[in-house]
Amino acid sequence: MTTRRAFLHWTAAAALIAQAGRATRAAETPPMLKRPIPSTGEPLPIVGCGTWRTFDAGTDAARRRELADVLSALFAAGGSVIDSSPMYGSSEEVAGALLAEAHTRERAFIATKVWTEGRAAGIAQMEQSLRYWQTDRIDLMQIHNLLDWRTQLATLREWKAAGKVRYVGVTHYTASAFPQVEAVLRSERVDFVQINYAANDRDAEARLLPLAAERGVAVIVNQPFGGGSLLASLRGRPLPDFARELGCASWAQLLLKFVLGNPAVTCVIPGTGKRDYMIDNARAGNGHFPDAAMRQRIAAAVA
């Protein structure tokens, strides 16, 4: 069975023996597209990098080198968003150290989370995040899974006013929590919401995505591969012919294009710890995107 990794390595090898002009194809790839953050108009690259599990490398030097290559690939493609959380083990500390070592903090849009109860605990956790990221300002601080959201949102607004965070948001990763997320979006002003959405996980289309657009809230999508299970189920299956219409060379690109085809989505953050996967994912960030009819075809193709 052909794995995604094997396919990517085969594709890279084939490119090396093709005509000379194709050797520079990566350099000629159009830069990643950006979409505006509604609350400010700031342009944000539409494909980022999630760090759940993948960046929990601790002191493993070899893994850290691999992850440094992932971030280099993200930046080379024109991306900037790196999303993490205190619940992701050592991911914050590892990502922060890699940015510091490569002197690339200014190229990153750091998105992390507060995930605790109580004002004092929330402040302590966010201060620890600043130390882990080796910065004095977080680009986006989110309330992870809405835990004690009223308390933490009050603190986030204070931090935003003080310049310690630039944007505030809320997150969840299960459709069962969408009614609560919807209630928060209707009652509060936040800059971002992060939710799960994929070709096989479309509950967000009914109410949350339209509401975010209506309320002027940027949307970050997690689990665009169905938590990884969808992509795994497609290994060995040929891409549908219509994938070429979108310029897609892999299932990962097609699944990301599905998510990005919804105009309410601002950025998607597939998690990866592999440079080749990051390059492949980033290529979904330019070219054409599917309209509603094409998204239906994609969903049907992966069912």
C-alpha positions, -999 to +999 in steps of 0.1 A: +000+000+000+014+034-010+017+057+020+016+095+019+053+096+028+062+071+001+042+090-025+059+122-016+094+107-018+085+092-052+072+125-064+104+143-053+126+117-070+107+119-102+111+156-103+148+153-101+150+133-133+125+154-152+134+183-175+157+209-160+131+235-157+110+215-134+139+215-108+130+250-099+092+243-097+091+248-059+108+282-062+083+292-089+053+282-068+031+313-062+033+326-027+007+314-002-025+334-003-036+354+027-070+363+040-078+393+062-085+390+099-119+406+100-114+427+132-083+445+118-079+437+082-044+423+088-036+396+061-029+361+075-014+332+055-041+306+050-021+274+058-004+271+092+011+244+113-005+227+143+017+212+170-005+188+189+015+156+194+040+165+166+060+191+185+061+173+218+097+164+214+112+173+247+150+173+246+152+149+217+178+166+196+171+146+164+134+153+166+140+190+172+161+192+140+133+176+121+109+201+136+132+230+127+129+218+091+091+219+094+091+255+105+116+264+078+093+248+052+064+267+066+081+301+063+096+293+029+061+287+016+049+320+029+031+307+060+034+320+095+007+306+118+020+281+145-007+269+169-001+253+202-014+249+238-001+242+273-019+208+270+004+198+242+033+186+264+066+203+255+053+217+222+052+254+232+087+252+247+101+233+217+085+257+191+097+287+210+132+275+212+133+266+175+121+301+166+147+317+189+176+295+175+167+303+139+160+340+147+126+337+130+102+349+157+092+379+136+081+356+108+058+336+131+022+343+140+021+326+174-012+312+184-015+295+218-040+289+245-050+293+281-063+260+296-070+262+333-096+275+358-093+307+378-079+341+372-046+336+390-040+302+374-048+316+340-023+345+344+004+322+356-001+298+327+000+326+301+031+341+317+047+306+314+037+306+277+055+339+272+086+323+287+083+292+266+079+312+234+107+335+244+087+366+236+069+395+253+038+393+232+016+365+218-002+371+185-033+351+194-043+338+228-073+315+228-094+300+256-089+263+250-121+243+248-139+272+265-126+262+299-136+288+325-141+311+295-158+341+313-129+344+338-102+340+311-118+363+286-118+391+311-081+386+316-074+383+279-090+417+273-068+432+299-037+416+283-048+428+249-052+464+262-017+461+277-002+448+244+007+414+258-016+397+232-027+411+199-058+390+193-082+369+216-102+339+207-120+307+218-116+271+206-132+237+206-126+205+187-159+186+189-192+193+173-210+185+205-197+218+219-209+239+190-240+252+208-218+266+235-193+281+210-222+297+192-236+312+224-202+328+231-199+342+196-233+358+199-227+373+233-191+383+232-167+401+209-137+379+200-112+381+172-109+344+164-127+311+168-109+278+163-131+247+155-130+213+138-141+211+102-133+186+075-148+169+044-162+142+067-170+165+096-192+192+083-214+202+113-197+237+114-212+246+080-248+248+093-245+275+119-210+283+132-192+293+100-220+315+088-222+331+123-185+338+124-188+355+090-217+375+103-200+385+135-167+394+118-147+366+136-117+350+120-119+312+117-090+288+123-098+252+114-083+223+133-085+186+124-089+193+086-080+156+081-107+144+104-082+140+133-059+121+109-084+092+104-097+105+071-063+109+055-053+075+067-084+060+052-075+074+018-040+059+015-037+039-016-068+054-032-063+073-064-072+110-065-104+118-084-098+133-118-114+166-107-086+172-083-065+184-112-090+212-117-079+225-083-042+219-089-041+192-062-014+165-063-023+147-031-053+138-009-039+162+018-041+191-006-076+182-017-088+180+019-073+213+027-087+229-004-121+216+008-118+235+040-103+266+025-131+267-001-155+279+025-151+317+025-157+319+062-124+301+069-094+323+075-067+297+081-062+259+085-037+244+108-029+207+099-005+193+124+027+177+112+062+169+123+075+161+088+091+186+064+077+169+033+042+170+047+045+207+056+056+214+020+027+193+006+002+210+029+014+245+021+008+239-016-029+239-009-025+276+000-026+289-035-043+285-068-080+278-072-105+268-044-136+247-047-170+263-048-200+248-030-207+223-058-171+212-059-169+208-021-199+185-024-180+164-049-150+162-026-171+152+003-187+125-018-153+112-030-141+107+005-173+092+020 
